Amino acid sequence: MLLSGPERPMSLPTADDPQVLRQALAAYVREVAAAVGVSAECASCEVTDTITAYVALSGRSPRFPGRDLMLLWTMRQGWSVAVETTPAESPQQVAQLGGDVTPAPERVRRFVADVVSSAEKAGTPGPVLAVSSHGDLRTRLEERVRRA
């Protein structure tokens, strides 16, 4: 038994541990950032009461000239592209990638390329395949990184 202090057992990380989940998400987001052609410094993620990720994109859409685009991810909705906004503005979604909430980074790259190159709304809206738990999400994220 591991002890923390004179009498208390030390807990080991579990599948639902927020730090373990954050590490898996950060690795996945780095892979996605590389796939869309931006450095890891252009990406961030957080695991708090919500689980989200952000990637600043280098390309712009003909639909929004002069506006930067961002790639956003949530545990419930997966990836979407939105127009960068000021803190006072609500995000303006451009396109949603339906399907698996943890698609392969290459699939995210193709989605972003379609959005950036199209004057029309791009993406594959539709149902998103949700995850059942934080442990399930962590497992799926780790599998994506191993395959990339």
N, C-alpha and C positions, 0 to 999 in steps of 0.2 A: 504494500500500500504506500502511495506517495503521500507525504505529509507536508503541509504548509503551516509552519508554526509548530508548537509543541503537540497539539492534539487534533488539528484539522486536516482532513484529507484534501489534497489539491485536485481540482477537477481538470480533466483532460479535455481538449477541444472535441466537440461533437460535430456531426454533419450540419447542424443548425447554428453552429457558432458564427456570429456575425463577422469575426475576423477571418475565419477560414473562407466564408462566402465572399468577403470582400477581395481576398487574394485571388480566388477563382475568377471573379468578375473582372478584376484588374487585368489579369492575364488574357482573358477573352477580349476585352476592349482594346488592349495593345495589339492583338492580332487583327482586329477589325480596322484599327487606325492604320496599321501597316498595309492592309489590303486596299484601303481607299487612298493610299498614297500620302498620308500625313504622319508626322512623328508622334511618338508617345506623349510628348509634351503638349500636344494639341488635344489630349483626351483626359477625361477624369471620370470617376465613378464614386458612388457613395452607397453605403448600406446603413440605413438608419431605420426610421419608421417606414420609409420608402426605399426601394432599390432602383437606382437610376444610373445612367451613363450619358456622357456628352462627348462628342467629337467635333471639333471645328473643321469644317471642310474648306479645301482650297479652291474648289470650283464654284461657279455661280450659274444660276439657271437663267435662260433667256426670258423666262416669265417674270423674273425679279431683277432686272439689271441694276447694278450698283448696290445690291444687298448681298451680304455674306450669308452662307447657308450653314446649318449645323445638323448633325446627325444625333438623334436622341434615342435612348433606349429605356424602357421600363419593363419590369417583370411581368406586367399584365398585358402590355400592348406590343412589346418587341420594338423593332426599329422604325423610325420615321425620320423624314427630312423636314426641317422647318427653316423659316427665314430668321436670321439673327435679329433680335429685338432689343430695345432698351429695357432696363429693369421695370419701367413703368408700363410697358406694353405686354399684352398677352402673346404667347408664342403663336406664330402663324404657320400652321402645318401645310406643307407642300405635297407630301406623299407619304403613304403608309405601306410598309412591307408586311403583308399578311403571312399567315402560316406559322411556322415554328418561331417561338420567341427567342430562340438561340440558333439562328441559321448559321451555316458555315460562313466564315469571313468572305469567301469568294462570292457567295450569293449576295451579301451586303454590298460588295464592290460593284457588282453588276447593277444592282438596284440604284446605287448612288450615280453611277455612270448614266443610266437611263434618265434619272431626274435632271442631272446637270445638262444633258444634251437635248432634252426635249422642251419644246415650247408648250406642250400639252401636259396635263396632269399624268404623272407616272406612278408606278407602284402596283402592287397586287393586293388591293384591299380585300377584305374578307375575314373570315374567322381566324382568330389567333389561337394556336395550340398552347394552352396555359400549362403551368407547372403546378404540381399538387402541394409542394412544400419547399422550404428553403434548402433542405437536403437534396431534394430532386433537382432543384435549380443548380446547385453546386455541382452535382454529378454531371448534368448536361453541359455546363460551362467547361468543366475539366475535359470532357470527351471532345468538345469542339477544339480546344487548344491542342490536345494530343493529335487530332487529325490534321490540323493546319500545317 
